[in-house]
Amino acid sequence: MTASLTDDDVGKTVVDVEGKELGIVAKVEDNSAAVDPNPSLAEQALASFGWEGEDGEDYIVTEDMLKRVDDEVILRGEL
Protein backbone atom coordinates (compact mmCIF):
# COMPACT_ATOMS: atom_id res chain seq x y z
CA MET A 1 0.00 0.00 0.00
CA THR A 2 1.27 3.43 -0.92
CA ALA A 3 1.32 6.31 1.56
CA SER A 4 -0.77 9.31 0.59
CA LEU A 5 -0.12 13.04 0.69
CA THR A 6 -2.54 15.71 1.86
CA ASP A 7 -2.43 19.45 2.47
CA ASP A 8 -1.78 18.59 6.14
CA ASP A 9 1.71 17.45 5.10
CA VAL A 10 2.81 20.96 4.06
CA GLY A 11 5.69 21.99 6.32
CA LYS A 12 6.71 18.44 7.24
CA THR A 13 10.33 17.42 6.96
CA VAL A 14 11.15 15.00 4.15
CA VAL A 15 13.77 12.36 5.03
CA ASP A 16 15.32 9.40 3.28
CA VAL A 17 15.03 5.87 4.65
CA GLU A 18 18.17 6.45 6.75
CA GLY A 19 16.75 9.60 8.36
CA LYS A 20 18.78 12.20 6.40
CA GLU A 21 16.81 15.44 6.04
CA LEU A 22 16.13 16.31 2.40
CA GLY A 23 13.92 19.39 2.78
CA ILE A 24 10.35 20.34 3.66
CA VAL A 25 7.06 19.88 1.86
CA ALA A 26 6.28 23.25 0.28
CA LYS A 27 3.09 22.27 -1.56
CA VAL A 28 0.88 19.22 -2.18
CA GLU A 29 -1.02 18.89 -5.43
CA ASP A 30 -2.23 16.01 -7.61
CA ASN A 31 -0.84 13.23 -5.36
CA SER A 32 2.65 14.74 -5.33
CA ALA A 33 4.63 17.12 -3.15
CA ALA A 34 6.92 19.98 -4.10
CA VAL A 35 9.88 19.65 -1.71
CA ASP A 36 12.09 22.64 -0.92
CA PRO A 37 15.62 21.31 -0.32
CA ASN A 38 16.89 24.55 1.30
CA PRO A 39 14.02 26.27 3.06
CA SER A 40 14.67 29.59 4.75
CA LEU A 41 13.38 30.20 8.25
CA ALA A 42 10.58 32.32 6.79
CA GLU A 43 9.57 29.53 4.38
CA GLN A 44 9.57 27.01 7.23
CA ALA A 45 7.38 29.29 9.34
CA LEU A 46 4.91 29.91 6.52
CA ALA A 47 4.73 26.20 5.71
CA SER A 48 4.03 25.36 9.35
CA PHE A 49 0.89 27.54 9.06
CA GLY A 50 -0.14 25.70 5.89
CA TRP A 51 0.75 28.55 3.55
CA GLU A 52 1.92 26.77 0.47
CA GLY A 53 4.56 28.00 -1.88
CA GLU A 54 6.81 26.53 -4.48
CA ASP A 55 9.83 27.83 -6.34
CA GLY A 56 12.26 26.81 -9.06
CA GLU A 57 14.60 24.80 -6.85
CA ASP A 58 11.87 22.51 -5.48
CA TYR A 59 11.79 18.89 -6.56
CA ILE A 60 8.74 16.67 -6.90
CA VAL A 61 8.04 13.62 -4.76
CA THR A 62 5.20 11.33 -5.84
CA GLU A 63 3.23 8.99 -3.60
CA ASP A 64 4.88 5.89 -5.11
CA MET A 65 8.22 7.18 -3.73
CA LEU A 66 6.95 7.18 -0.13
CA LYS A 67 7.60 4.62 2.55
CA ARG A 68 5.26 6.30 5.01
CA VAL A 69 3.93 9.66 6.18
CA ASP A 70 3.64 10.44 9.88
CA ASP A 71 5.38 13.34 11.67
CA GLU A 72 7.79 13.27 8.72
CA VAL A 73 7.55 12.26 5.08
CA ILE A 74 9.82 9.23 4.68
CA LEU A 75 10.99 8.15 1.25
CA ARG A 76 11.53 4.52 0.28
CA GLY A 77 15.08 3.26 -0.01
CA GLU A 78 14.75 1.83 -3.50
CA LEU A 79 13.75 4.72 -5.73
Secondary structure, 3 states (H helix, E strand, C coil): CCCCCCHHHCCCEEECCCCCEEEEEEEEECCEEEEECCCCHHHHHHHHCCCCCCCCCCEEEEHHHEEEECCCEEECCCC
